[in-house]
């Protein structure tokens, strides 16, 4: 593997990263899934190429800067994805309110106690 192929792999990785960041704004789940899978595949291929060539050949200042920029960009992209997930979750709660589930140990079992009451006694059991 030559240095040119490492640089072209980094170029390809950066272009797919930029496309993924642009599609995050669009919010299309199918394109996000497709581009994130492609980005992951390209990152794995880059790691395999670096392992074949050797880390000493990869460690130029420009390549290290580009990889650090990609790492920082992926962290920002992940934060933005989590923000979008929270936004969609809140919107979904407004449209379809979640039903409150009873606690696991709140009665109904053979040896369980009756449902707890709060405030004044409404039922008196002997």
ROSE-671207 format. One line per 3 residues: number of its first residue (from 1); their letters; for each residue z, y, x of N, C-alpha, C. Coordinates in pm, whole numbers, plus 50000, padded with zeros to 5 digits. Layout:
<pados>
NUM	a	Z/Y/X/Z/Y/X/Z/Y/X  ... .
</pados>
This chain:
<pados>
1	xxx	50000/49882/50085/50000/50000/50000/50000/50125/50089  49922/50220/50054/49914/50340/50135/49996/50451/50072  50010/50560/50146/50083/50675/50096/50010/50739/49979 .
4	xxx	49879/50728/49980/49800/50788/49872/49832/50719/49740  49848/50588/49742/49878/50517/49619/50019/50550/49569  50112/50574/49662/50246/50617/49622/50240/50754/49555 .
7	xxx	50163/50844/49615/50150/50977/49556/50077/50972/49422  49976/50888/49411/49906/50878/49283/49996/50814/49176  50080/50720/49217/50174/50661/49122/50276/50766/49076 .
10	xxx	50322/50848/49166/50413/50958/49129/50343/51057/49037  50217/51088/49066/50140/51178/48977/50130/51119/48837  50099/50991/48830/50086/50924/48701/50219/50922/48626 .
13	xxx	50326/50897/48699/50460/50896/48640/50498/51034/48587  50467/51138/48664/50498/51274/48620/50416/51314/48497  50289/51275/48493/50206/51311/48378/50254/51240/48252 .
16	xxx	50294/51113/48262/50346/51042/48145/50482/51097/48104  50561/51142/48200/50689/51204/48166/50667/51333/48087  50572/51414/48131/50542/51538/48059/50490/51509/47918 .
19	xxx	50410/51404/47904/50360/51366/47771/50474/51319/47682  50569/51245/47740/50685/51200/47663/50771/51317/47619  50789/51414/47707/50867/51532/47671/50798/51611/47561 .
22	xxx	50667/51619/47563/50594/51689/47458/50603/51615/47325  50599/51482/47329/50607/51404/47207/50748/51402/47149  50848/51429/47230/50985/51438/47179/50998/51555/47083 .
25	xxx	50926/51662/47113/50927/51778/47025/50860/51745/46892  50752/51665/46895/50683/51626/46773/50771/51537/46685  50850/51451/46747/50941/51366/46673/50881/51241/46614 .
28	xxx	50765/51200/46659/50702/51078/46608/50764/50957/46678  50832/50871/46603/50901/50759/46668/50807/50660/46736  50690/50637/46678/50598/50541/46737/50544/50590/46872 .
31	xxx	50507/50718/46879/50458/50770/47007/50569/50778/47110  50691/50810/47066/50804/50811/47160/50827/50673/47218  50821/50571/47134/50841/50435/47181/50731/50394/47278 .
34	xxx	50607/50427/47244/50495/50389/47329/50503/50458/47465  50526/50589/47464/50531/50663/47591/50654/50628/47673  50766/50600/47609/50884/50563/47687/50867/50426/47751 .
37	xxx	50801/50334/47681/50773/50202/47741/50677/50216/47859  50577/50302/47844/50483/50325/47954/50553/50390/48073  50641/50487/48045/50715/50552/48152/50804/50452/48226 .
40	xxx	50868/50365/48152/50953/50264/48215/50871/50170/48302  50756/50128/48251/50669/50038/48327/50622/50105/48457  50584/50232/48448/50538/50304/48567/50650/50322/48668 .
43	xxx	50772/50345/48620/50885/50360/48711/50914/50228/48784  50906/50118/48712/50928/49987/48774/50818/49959/48877  50695/49994/48844/50585/49975/48940/50606/50060/49065 .
46	xxx	50656/50182/49048/50682/50266/49165/50790/50204/49253  50894/50152/49192/51001/50088/49270/50947/49967/49345  50862/49889/49279/50802/49773/49346/50712/49815/49461 .
49	xxx	50638/49924/49442/50552/49973/49549/50635/50021/49668  50744/50089/49640/50830/50138/49748/50894/50021/49822  50932/49917/49749/50989/49799/49815/50887/49730/49905 .
52	xxx	50760/49729/49862/50656/49666/49944/50626/49749/50069  50618/49879/50052/50584/49967/50164/50703/49985/50257  50820/49991/50199/50942/50016/50276/50992/50156/50246 .
55	xxx	51119/50167/50237/51181/50295/50200/51158/50403/50306  51142/50363/50430/51122/50462/50537/50991/50536/50519  50887/50470/50468/50758/50534/50445/50760/50626/50323 .
58	xxx	50852/50600/50234/50859/50679/50111/50939/50807/50128  51024/50812/50227/51120/50920/50239/51063/51046/50304  50964/51103/50243/50920/51236/50285/50990/51337/50194 .
61	xxx	51002/51458/50241/51075/51560/50164/51009/51587/50029  50876/51587/50027/50806/51616/49902/50827/51504/49799  50819/51380/49843/50838/51268/49749/50981/51263/49698 .
64	xxx	51076/51286/49785/51217/51286/49742/51242/51397/49641  51183/51514/49665/51198/51625/49571/51137/51589/49435  51021/51525/49438/50955/51488/49312/51035/51383/49235 .
67	xxx	51092/51286/49306/51172/51183/49239/51300/51243/49183  51362/51335/49257/51483/51402/49206/51450/51486/49083  51336/51552/49085/51295/51631/48967/51272/51541/48848 .
70	xxx	51212/51424/48870/51193/51328/48761/51327/51277/48709  51419/51249/48799/51552/51200/48756/51624/51305/48674  51619/51431/48718/51682/51538/48641/51612/51557/48507 .
73	xxx	51480/51545/48506/51405/51558/48382/51436/51447/48284  51453/51325/48334/51488/51214/48247/51626/51235/48187  51719/51289/48265/51853/51318/48211/51844/51422/48100 .
76	xxx	51766/51528/48121/51749/51630/48017/51679/51572/47894  51580/51488/47918/51508/51424/47808/51602/51335/47726  51689/51265/47794/51785/51179/47724/51882/51263/47640 .
79	xxx	51929/51373/47696/52017/51462/47619/51946/51517/47496  51822/51556/47512/51745/51607/47397/51722/51498/47293  51700/51377/47338/51682/51267/47245/51811/51239/47168 .
82	xxx	51925/51246/47237/52053/51228/47170/52081/51341/47071  52042/51463/47106/52056/51574/47012/51972/51552/46887  51849/51507/46908/51761/51481/46795/51816/51366/46710 .
85	xxx	51873/51265/46773/51934/51155/46700/52049/51205/46613  52133/51293/46668/52243/51349/46590/52191/51433/46474  52088/51510/46499/52029/51594/46394/51973/51508/46281 .
88	xxx	51902/51402/46316/51846/51314/46214/51957/51240/46140  52062/51202/46211/52175/51135/46146/52244/51225/46045  52263/51352/46081/52324/51448/45988/52233/51471/45868 .
91	xxx	52105/51484/45891/52012/51505/45780/52010/51384/45688  52019/51266/45745/52021/51145/45665/52148/51136/45581  52261/51180/45635/52385/51181/45559/52377/51275/45440 .
94	xxx	52303/51384/45454/52288/51478/45344/52201/51417/45235  52094/51351/45274/52000/51293/45177/52059/51168/45112  52114/51079/45194/52171/50954/45145/52316/50947/45193 .
97	xxx	52410/50993/45109/52551/50989/45153/52598/50846/45174  52674/50827/45278/52725/50694/45307/52839/50662/45212  52848/50539/45170/52959/50498/45085/53077/50466/45174 .
100	xxx	53193/50502/45130/53313/50472/45208/53349/50327/45188  53365/50260/45296/53404/50120/45289/53555/50111/45296  53610/50011/45230/53754/49991/45234/53792/49937/45371 .
103	xxx	53915/49962/45407/53964/49913/45534/53967/49761/45533  53960/49703/45648/53953/49558/45661/54078/49490/45606  54194/49546/45632/54319/49482/45593/54384/49550/45472 .
106	xxx	54307/49604/45383/54364/49680/45272/54384/49598/45146  54412/49476/45158/54439/49395/45040/54325/49300/45012  54343/49225/44905/54241/49129/44869/54260/48996/44939 .
109	xxx	54341/48993/45041/54368/48867/45108/54480/48794/45035  54493/48667/45062/54594/48587/44994/54734/48641/45019  54765/48675/45140/54898/48724/45173/54900/48875/45195 .
112	xxx	54795/48943/45161/54788/49086/45181/54868/49162/45077  54901/49281/45109/54976/49365/45015/54880/49435/44921  54934/49488/44817/54853/49564/44723/54807/49692/44790 .
115	xxx	54709/49756/44731/54657/49879/44788/54767/49982/44798  54770/50055/44907/54874/50155/44930/54857/50272/44835  54968/50327/44796/54968/50444/44710/55018/50561/44792 .
118	xxx	54972/50676/44757/55023/50794/44824/55078/50889/44719  55175/50968/44756/55234/51061/44662/55335/50994/44571  55338/51032/44446/55436/50980/44350/55402/50836/44315 .
121	xxx	55504/50759/44278/55482/50622/44236/55415/50620/44099  55305/50553/44092/55233/50541/43965/55256/50405/43903  55277/50305/43986/55302/50170/43940/55430/50122/44005 .
124	xxx	55515/50064/43927/55641/50012/43980/55638/49861/43967  55648/49791/44076/55645/49646/44074/55783/49593/44107  55820/49484/44042/55953/49428/44065/55945/49312/44159 .
</pados>
